[in-house]
Every structure is written in structure tokens, then in C-alpha cells.
Amino acid sequence: MTGRFLPGASPAPLLKPKAPFNCHKRSSKRVNIMRAQSFAVAGRPDKVVETVEAYMRMKGTDPDVLIRLGEAYRKLGRLDDVRRRYIRASQFGPLTEGLRRRLQDR
């Protein structure tokens, strides 16, 4: 009788992963946004900026993230950075009414 755990038994076949090893990259936006939101709730715009800038280095064309970064800059009083992020967001996504108001509020 030969079994999996008996001497001379063949080893169990290696299983292939169902998802690629880099599947975490697909959720990196969600994870970073959740992190940024928790920092925003905690009143830490400096950490929001740090978290969102790290994500933007990977993918700098996401208009929603650019707007969030602009909001964090506004809380820090970095108004020139606010305007740049809102303008960049309008280049990669539609100029929504909310974004238009944000650009005018400056």
C-alpha cells in the first residue's frame, strides 16, 4: 500500500495559483484610497498626501485620485498644488460640475 505520506510515495502535485502573483496590483488603488480616507477622517491631511502621492507615482492619470490629492493639499494650505491637481484631473477625465466649482473656488 502506497500513500501520500508513506516512504516511497510520490509527492503531491504542485497546485498552480488561481490568480497571478501580482493580483494585488489590481486592488492597490482601493487599498490606497481606503488608507487615505482613514487618514482624512483622522484629520491627517499630511498622511493623505503621502499615501496618494505614492499611488500617483505608480499611476498618475487617475482623475478621482488627483481630485482627492487636491483636497488634501487644500487642507494643508498648498493652493498652487491644489489648482495643478484639479487641472490635471480635468485633462484625464470629464470636467464635472464639482471639479469646475473646485477650480473656481480657488
DRENTORKOL-3810 file (N, C-alpha, C; in nm, 4 decimals):
REM DRENTORKOL-3810
@n.u->0.0839; n.v->-0.1175; n.w->0.0000; ca.u->0.0000; ca.v->0.0000; ca.w->0.0000; c.u->0.0888; c.v->0.1243; c.w->0.0000
@n.u->0.0717; n.v->0.2081; n.w->-0.0981; ca.u->0.1480; ca.v->0.3321; ca.w->-0.1019; c.u->0.0512; c.v->0.4483; c.w->-0.0853
@n.u->0.0888; n.v->0.5398; n.w->-0.0060; ca.u->0.0066; ca.v->0.6595; ca.w->0.0189; c.u->0.0921; c.v->0.7844; c.w->0.0103
@n.u->0.0286; n.v->0.8945; n.w->0.0272; ca.u->0.0993; ca.v->1.0221; ca.w->0.0158; c.u->0.2083; c.v->1.0377; c.w->0.1199
@n.u->0.1859; n.v->0.9857; n.w->0.2373; ca.u->0.2790; ca.v->1.0115; ca.w->0.3452; c.u->0.3661; c.v->0.8909; c.w->0.3793
@n.u->0.3575; n.v->0.7875; n.w->0.2985; ca.u->0.4387; ca.v->0.6696; ca.w->0.3218; c.u->0.5696; c.v->0.6805; c.w->0.2456
@n.u->0.6748; n.v->0.6192; n.w->0.2977; ca.u->0.8020; ca.v->0.6227; ca.w->0.2259; c.u->0.7868; c.v->0.5635; c.w->0.0869
@n.u->0.8484; n.v->0.6267; n.w->-0.0090; ca.u->0.8439; ca.v->0.5790; ca.w->-0.1461; c.u->0.7231; c.v->0.6297; c.w->-0.2236
@n.u->0.6369; n.v->0.7030; n.w->-0.1582; ca.u->0.5184; ca.v->0.7563; ca.w->-0.2271; c.u->0.5596; c.v->0.8784; c.w->-0.3085
@n.u->0.4909; n.v->0.8984; n.w->-0.4180; ca.u->0.5208; ca.v->1.0164; ca.w->-0.4991; c.u->0.4631; c.v->1.1399; c.w->-0.4307
@n.u->0.5326; n.v->1.2503; n.w->-0.4418; ca.u->0.4850; ca.v->1.3717; ca.w->-0.3756; c.u->0.3568; c.v->1.4223; c.w->-0.4420
@n.u->0.2802; n.v->1.4969; n.w->-0.3648; ca.u->0.1565; ca.v->1.5549; ca.w->-0.4188; c.u->0.1937; c.v->1.6560; c.w->-0.5267
@n.u->0.1142; n.v->1.6638; n.w->-0.6312; ca.u->0.1454; ca.v->1.7597; ca.w->-0.7372; c.u->0.1333; c.v->1.9031; c.w->-0.6866
@n.u->0.2177; n.v->1.9888; n.w->-0.7397; ca.u->0.2108; ca.v->2.1304; ca.w->-0.7027; c.u->0.0888; c.v->2.1924; c.w->-0.7692
@n.u->0.0178; n.v->2.2707; n.w->-0.6941; ca.u->-0.1005; ca.v->2.3373; ca.w->-0.7477; c.u->-0.0615; c.v->2.4719; c.w->-0.8064
@n.u->-0.1186; n.v->2.5046; n.w->-0.9192; ca.u->-0.0946; ca.v->2.6351; ca.w->-0.9785; c.u->-0.1868; c.v->2.7357; c.w->-0.9114
@n.u->-0.1373; n.v->2.8547; n.w->-0.8861; ca.u->-0.2243; ca.v->2.9545; ca.w->-0.8247; c.u->-0.3371; c.v->2.9918; c.w->-0.9213
@n.u->-0.4540; n.v->3.0193; n.w->-0.8661; ca.u->-0.5684; ca.v->3.0548; ca.w->-0.9494; c.u->-0.5560; c.v->3.1959; c.w->-1.0046
@n.u->-0.4875; n.v->3.2828; n.w->-0.9336; ca.u->-0.4687; ca.v->3.4216; ca.w->-0.9778; c.u->-0.3194; c.v->3.4461; c.w->-0.9907
@n.u->-0.2808; n.v->3.5367; n.w->-1.0773; ca.u->-0.1375; ca.v->3.5662; ca.w->-1.0893; c.u->-0.0838; c.v->3.6236; c.w->-0.9589
@n.u->0.0458; n.v->3.6068; n.w->-0.9403; ca.u->0.1064; ca.v->3.6542; ca.w->-0.8165; c.u->0.0926; c.v->3.8044; c.w->-0.7987
@n.u->0.0811; n.v->3.8779; n.w->-0.9067; ca.u->0.0721; ca.v->4.0235; ca.w->-0.8959; c.u->-0.0723; c.v->4.0724; c.w->-0.8909
@n.u->-0.1655; n.v->3.9872; n.w->-0.8503; ca.u->-0.3066; ca.v->4.0266; ca.w->-0.8480; c.u->-0.3316; c.v->4.1390; c.w->-0.7481
@n.u->-0.2415; n.v->4.1581; n.w->-0.6507; ca.u->-0.2592; ca.v->4.2664; ca.w->-0.5545; c.u->-0.2508; c.v->4.4030; c.w->-0.6210
@n.u->-0.1882; n.v->4.4117; n.w->-0.7380; ca.u->-0.1766; ca.v->4.5404; ca.w->-0.8053; c.u->-0.3128; c.v->4.5941; c.w->-0.8470
@n.u->-0.4054; n.v->4.5039; n.w->-0.8778; ca.u->-0.5372; ca.v->4.5487; ca.w->-0.9201; c.u->-0.6114; c.v->4.6177; c.w->-0.8077
@n.u->-0.5837; n.v->4.5819; n.w->-0.6842; ca.u->-0.6551; ca.v->4.6413; ca.w->-0.5729; c.u->-0.5741; c.v->4.7505; c.w->-0.5042
@n.u->-0.4571; n.v->4.7853; n.w->-0.5592; ca.u->-0.3735; ca.v->4.8849; ca.w->-0.4934; c.u->-0.4426; c.v->5.0199; c.w->-0.4846
@n.u->-0.5216; n.v->5.0554; n.w->-0.5865; ca.u->-0.5946; ca.v->5.1821; ca.w->-0.5799; c.u->-0.6919; c.v->5.1783; c.w->-0.4622
@n.u->-0.7677; n.v->5.0704; n.w->-0.4528; ca.u->-0.8671; ca.v->5.0591; ca.w->-0.3455; c.u->-0.7998; c.v->5.0646; c.w->-0.2089
@n.u->-0.6893; n.v->4.9942; n.w->-0.1927; ca.u->-0.6187; ca.v->4.9920; ca.w->-0.0650; c.u->-0.5659; c.v->5.1309; c.w->-0.0320
@n.u->-0.5041; n.v->5.1976; n.w->-0.1290; ca.u->-0.4506; ca.v->5.3305; ca.w->-0.1038; c.u->-0.5614; c.v->5.4309; c.w->-0.0760
@n.u->-0.6733; n.v->5.4209; n.w->-0.1466; ca.u->-0.7843; ca.v->5.5118; ca.w->-0.1225; c.u->-0.8420; c.v->5.4885; c.w->0.0166
@n.u->-0.8538; n.v->5.3626; n.w->0.0554; ca.u->-0.9051; ca.v->5.3334; ca.w->0.1898; c.u->-0.8104; c.v->5.3886; c.w->0.2962
@n.u->-0.6809; n.v->5.3734; n.w->0.2741; ca.u->-0.5824; ca.v->5.4275; ca.w->0.3664; c.u->-0.5936; c.v->5.5799; c.w->0.3733
@n.u->-0.6039; n.v->5.6412; n.w->0.2560; ca.u->-0.6149; ca.v->5.7869; ca.w->0.2501; c.u->-0.7415; c.v->5.8346; c.w->0.3203
@n.u->-0.8526; n.v->5.7626; n.w->0.3012; ca.u->-0.9773; ca.v->5.8007; ca.w->0.3675; c.u->-0.9650; c.v->5.7915; c.w->0.5191
@n.u->-0.8981; n.v->5.6879; n.w->0.5658; ca.u->-0.8836; ca.v->5.6754; ca.w->0.7115; c.u->-0.7975; c.v->5.7881; c.w->0.7676
@n.u->-0.6951; n.v->5.8289; n.w->0.6935; ca.u->-0.6139; ca.v->5.9428; ca.w->0.7373; c.u->-0.6949; c.v->6.0723; c.w->0.7328
@n.u->-0.7808; n.v->6.0868; n.w->0.6322; ca.u->-0.8637; ca.v->6.2065; ca.w->0.6212; c.u->-0.9597; c.v->6.2156; c.w->0.7393
@n.u->-1.0215; n.v->6.1032; n.w->0.7742; ca.u->-1.1137; ca.v->6.1003; ca.w->0.8881; c.u->-1.0397; c.v->6.1334; c.w->1.0169
@n.u->-0.9163; n.v->6.0884; n.w->1.0265; ca.u->-0.8358; ca.v->6.1136; ca.w->1.1459; c.u->-0.7798; c.v->6.2558; c.w->1.1492
@n.u->-0.8098; n.v->6.3338; n.w->1.0435; ca.u->-0.7598; ca.v->6.4715; ca.w->1.0397; c.u->-0.6120; c.v->6.4813; c.w->1.0107
@n.u->-0.5608; n.v->6.3903; n.w->0.9287; ca.u->-0.4177; ca.v->6.3876; ca.w->0.8943; c.u->-0.3967; c.v->6.4116; c.w->0.7449
@n.u->-0.4209; n.v->6.5349; n.w->0.6950; ca.u->-0.4035; ca.v->6.5594; ca.w->0.5516; c.u->-0.2611; c.v->6.5354; c.w->0.5041
@n.u->-0.1629; n.v->6.5491; n.w->0.5929; ca.u->-0.0247; ca.v->6.5214; ca.w->0.5548; c.u->-0.0069; c.v->6.3752; c.w->0.5160
@n.u->-0.0718; n.v->6.2845; n.w->0.5908; ca.u->-0.0623; ca.v->6.1419; ca.w->0.5585; c.u->-0.1465; c.v->6.1075; c.w->0.4354
@n.u->-0.2565; n.v->6.1815; n.w->0.4150; ca.u->-0.3355; ca.v->6.1624; ca.w->0.2930; c.u->-0.2484; c.v->6.1932; c.w->0.1726
@n.u->-0.1788; n.v->6.3070; n.w->0.1780; ca.u->-0.0909; ca.v->6.3474; ca.w->0.0676; c.u->0.0164; c.v->6.2418; c.w->0.0455
@n.u->0.0801; n.v->6.1958; n.w->0.1518; ca.u->0.1865; ca.v->6.0950; ca.w->0.1401; c.u->0.1344; c.v->5.9669; c.w->0.0738
@n.u->0.0179; n.v->5.9211; n.w->0.1163; ca.u->-0.0399; ca.v->5.7972; ca.w->0.0636; c.u->-0.0795; c.v->5.8118; c.w->-0.0827
@n.u->-0.1475; n.v->5.9210; n.w->-0.1137; ca.u->-0.1957; ca.v->5.9409; ca.w->-0.2503; c.u->-0.0802; c.v->5.9689; c.w->-0.3459
@n.u->0.0196; n.v->6.0447; n.w->-0.3021; ca.u->0.1356; ca.v->6.0690; ca.w->-0.3884; c.u->0.2078; c.v->5.9384; c.w->-0.4208
@n.u->0.2154; n.v->5.8488; n.w->-0.3248; ca.u->0.2792; ca.v->5.7182; ca.w->-0.3503; c.u->0.2029; c.v->5.6429; c.w->-0.4584
@n.u->0.0706; n.v->5.6457; n.w->-0.4521; ca.u->-0.0095; ca.v->5.5796; ca.w->-0.5557; c.u->0.0080; c.v->5.6502; c.w->-0.6894
@n.u->0.0122; n.v->5.7825; n.w->-0.6885; ca.u->0.0222; ca.v->5.8585; ca.w->-0.8126; c.u->0.1553; c.v->5.8336; c.w->-0.8836
@n.u->0.2582; n.v->5.7996; n.w->-0.8091; ca.u->0.3859; ca.v->5.7660; ca.w->-0.8740; c.u->0.3712; c.v->5.6401; c.w->-0.9582
@n.u->0.2791; n.v->5.5509; n.w->-0.9179; ca.u->0.2552; ca.v->5.4289; ca.w->-0.9955; c.u->0.1619; c.v->5.4567; c.w->-1.1130
@n.u->0.0604; n.v->5.5366; n.w->-1.0911; ca.u->-0.0406; ca.v->5.5611; ca.w->-1.1940; c.u->-0.0904; c.v->5.7041; c.w->-1.1780
@n.u->-0.0290; n.v->5.7953; n.w->-1.2493; ca.u->-0.0562; ca.v->5.9375; ca.w->-1.2305; c.u->-0.1689; c.v->5.9947; c.w->-1.3129
@n.u->-0.2552; n.v->5.9116; n.w->-1.3691; ca.u->-0.3587; ca.v->5.9645; ca.w->-1.4575; c.u->-0.5002; c.v->5.9396; c.w->-1.4074
@n.u->-0.5178; n.v->5.9061; n.w->-1.2826; ca.u->-0.6496; ca.v->5.8757; ca.w->-1.2292; c.u->-0.7135; c.v->6.0051; c.w->-1.1781
@n.u->-0.8173; n.v->6.0569; n.w->-1.2479; ca.u->-0.8751; ca.v->6.1852; ca.w->-1.2090; c.u->-0.9347; c.v->6.1853; c.w->-1.0685
@n.u->-0.9947; n.v->6.0753; n.w->-1.0252; ca.u->-1.0525; ca.v->6.0706; ca.w->-0.8906; c.u->-0.9448; c.v->6.0855; c.w->-0.7838
@n.u->-0.8328; n.v->6.0207; n.w->-0.8056; ca.u->-0.7238; ca.v->6.0277; ca.w->-0.7087; c.u->-0.6594; c.v->6.1661; c.w->-0.7122
@n.u->-0.6493; n.v->6.2253; n.w->-0.8302; ca.u->-0.5948; ca.v->6.3611; ca.w->-0.8402; c.u->-0.6826; c.v->6.4608; c.w->-0.7647
@n.u->-0.8130; n.v->6.4448; n.w->-0.7739; ca.u->-0.9041; ca.v->6.5330; ca.w->-0.7005; c.u->-0.8868; c.v->6.5134; c.w->-0.5502
@n.u->-0.8766; n.v->6.3897; n.w->-0.5066; ca.u->-0.8559; ca.v->6.3617; ca.w->-0.3640; c.u->-0.7253; c.v->6.4246; c.w->-0.3151
@n.u->-0.6220; n.v->6.4161; n.w->-0.3973; ca.u->-0.4941; ca.v->6.4771; ca.w->-0.3617; c.u->-0.5086; c.v->6.6288; c.w->-0.3531
@n.u->-0.5831; n.v->6.6871; n.w->-0.4471; ca.u->-0.6088; ca.v->6.8311; ca.w->-0.4417; c.u->-0.6804; c.v->6.8714; c.w->-0.3142
@n.u->-0.7776; n.v->6.7920; n.w->-0.2710; ca.u->-0.8499; ca.v->6.8219; ca.w->-0.1470; c.u->-0.7566; c.v->6.8191; c.w->-0.0261
@n.u->-0.6649; n.v->6.7222; n.w->-0.0246; ca.u->-0.5692; ca.v->6.7134; ca.w->0.0864; c.u->-0.4756; c.v->6.8334; c.w->0.0842
@n.u->-0.4305; n.v->6.8734; n.w->-0.0354; ca.u->-0.3454; ca.v->6.9920; ca.w->-0.0458; c.u->-0.4190; c.v->7.1163; c.w->0.0032
@n.u->-0.5483; n.v->7.1257; n.w->-0.0262; ca.u->-0.6272; ca.v->7.2408; ca.w->0.0186; c.u->-0.6266; c.v->7.2482; c.w->0.1710
@n.u->-0.6422; n.v->7.1342; n.w->0.2376; ca.u->-0.6424; ca.v->7.1327; ca.w->0.3844; c.u->-0.5071; c.v->7.1723; c.w->0.4417
@n.u->-0.4020; n.v->7.1482; n.w->0.3638; ca.u->-0.2673; ca.v->7.1866; ca.w->0.4076; c.u->-0.2329; c.v->7.3303; c.w->0.3682
@n.u->-0.3222; n.v->7.3954; n.w->0.2928; ca.u->-0.2979; ca.v->7.5333; ca.w->0.2506; c.u->-0.2060; c.v->7.5462; c.w->0.1305
@n.u->-0.1841; n.v->7.4384; n.w->0.0587; ca.u->-0.0944; ca.v->7.4393; ca.w->-0.0590; c.u->-0.1774; c.v->7.4674; c.w->-0.1839
@n.u->-0.2228; n.v->7.5909; n.w->-0.1984; ca.u->-0.3204; ca.v->7.6264; ca.w->-0.3001; c.u->-0.2683; c.v->7.6144; c.w->-0.4431
@n.u->-0.1421; n.v->7.6396; n.w->-0.4658; ca.u->-0.0878; ca.v->7.6217; ca.w->-0.6015; c.u->-0.0931; c.v->7.4744; c.w->-0.6426
@n.u->-0.0615; n.v->7.3859; n.w->-0.5473; ca.u->-0.0693; ca.v->7.2420; ca.w->-0.5749; c.u->-0.2143; c.v->7.1982; c.w->-0.5973
@n.u->-0.3072; n.v->7.2594; n.w->-0.5254; ca.u->-0.4492; ca.v->7.2277; ca.w->-0.5425; c.u->-0.4902; c.v->7.2518; c.w->-0.6862
@n.u->-0.4627; n.v->7.3694; n.w->-0.7358; ca.u->-0.5031; ca.v->7.4066; ca.w->-0.8716; c.u->-0.4372; c.v->7.3142; c.w->-0.9753
@n.u->-0.3086; n.v->7.2849; n.w->-0.9579; ca.u->-0.2393; ca.v->7.1961; ca.w->-1.0529; c.u->-0.3042; c.v->7.0580; c.w->-1.0570
@n.u->-0.3399; n.v->7.0037; n.w->-0.9402; ca.u->-0.4009; ca.v->6.8702; ca.w->-0.9373; c.u->-0.5394; c.v->6.8708; c.w->-1.0010
@n.u->-0.6178; n.v->6.9765; n.w->-0.9773; ca.u->-0.7511; ca.v->6.9847; ca.w->-1.0371; c.u->-0.7415; c.v->7.0004; c.w->-1.1888
@n.u->-0.6474; n.v->7.0802; n.w->-1.2348; ca.u->-0.6298; ca.v->7.0960; ca.w->-1.3799; c.u->-0.5874; c.v->6.9632; c.w->-1.4410
@n.u->-0.4957; n.v->6.8940; n.w->-1.3754; ca.u->-0.4505; ca.v->6.7633; ca.w->-1.4265; c.u->-0.5667; c.v->6.6638; c.w->-1.4281
@n.u->-0.6503; n.v->6.6666; n.w->-1.3262; ca.u->-0.7662; ca.v->6.5772; ca.w->-1.3222; c.u->-0.8591; c.v->6.6044; c.w->-1.4402
@n.u->-0.8752; n.v->6.7307; n.w->-1.4761; ca.u->-0.9636; ca.v->6.7641; ca.w->-1.5882; c.u->-0.9037; c.v->6.7196; c.w->-1.7214
@n.u->-0.7735; n.v->6.7003; n.w->-1.7281; ca.u->-0.7091; ca.v->6.6538; ca.w->-1.8509; c.u->-0.7326; c.v->6.5044; c.w->-1.8736
@n.u->-0.7535; n.v->6.4294; n.w->-1.7649; ca.u->-0.7679; ca.v->6.2844; ca.w->-1.7764; c.u->-0.9101; c.v->6.2354; c.w->-1.7567
@n.u->-1.0006; n.v->6.3234; n.w->-1.7235; ca.u->-1.1400; ca.v->6.2840; ca.w->-1.7033; c.u->-1.2302; c.v->6.3998; c.w->-1.7406
@n.u->-1.3593; n.v->6.3779; n.w->-1.7347; ca.u->-1.4519; ca.v->6.4844; ca.w->-1.7711; c.u->-1.4467; c.v->6.5988; c.w->-1.6698
@n.u->-1.4689; n.v->6.7182; n.w->-1.7184; ca.u->-1.4741; ca.v->6.8350; ca.w->-1.6309; c.u->-1.6143; c.v->6.8404; c.w->-1.5712
@n.u->-1.6312; n.v->6.7745; n.w->-1.4594; ca.u->-1.7619; ca.v->6.7660; ca.w->-1.3949; c.u->-1.7954; c.v->6.8990; c.w->-1.3283
@n.u->-1.9197; n.v->6.9139; n.w->-1.2914; ca.u->-1.9624; ca.v->7.0370; ca.w->-1.2239; c.u->-1.8862; c.v->7.0569; c.w->-1.0933
@n.u->-1.8667; n.v->6.9487; n.w->-1.0181; ca.u->-1.7919; ca.v->6.9577; ca.w->-0.8924; c.u->-1.6484; c.v->7.0025; c.w->-0.9142
@n.u->-1.5852; n.v->6.9487; n.w->-1.0157; ca.u->-1.4471; ca.v->6.9885; ca.w->-1.0450; c.u->-1.4429; c.v->7.1326; c.w->-1.0950
@n.u->-1.5399; n.v->7.1717; n.w->-1.1737; ca.u->-1.5461; ca.v->7.3098; ca.w->-1.2220; c.u->-1.5586; c.v->7.4067; c.w->-1.1035
@n.u->-1.6456; n.v->7.3724; n.w->-1.0062; ca.u->-1.6603; ca.v->7.4571; ca.w->-0.8865; c.u->-1.5310; c.v->7.4637; c.w->-0.8068
@n.u->-1.4635; n.v->7.3504; n.w->-0.7945; ca.u->-1.3377; ca.v->7.3487; ca.w->-0.7198; c.u->-1.2343; c.v->7.4404; c.w->-0.7851
@n.u->-1.2290; n.v->7.4393; n.w->-0.9188; ca.u->-1.1344; ca.v->7.5250; ca.w->-0.9884; c.u->-1.1706; c.v->7.6722; c.w->-0.9694
@n.u->-1.2983; n.v->7.7039; n.w->-0.9642; ca.u->-1.3415; ca.v->7.8432; ca.w->-0.9462; c.u->-1.3260; c.v->7.8914; c.w->-0.8028
@n.u->-1.3346; n.v->7.7999; n.w->-0.7068; ca.u->-1.3279; ca.v->7.8368; ca.w->-0.5641; c.u->-1.1901; c.v->7.8840; c.w->-0.5221
@n.u->-1.0938; n.v->7.8500; n.w->-0.5977; ca.u->-0.9573; ca.v->7.8855; ca.w->-0.5592; c.u->-0.9459; c.v->8.0313; c.w->-0.5476
END
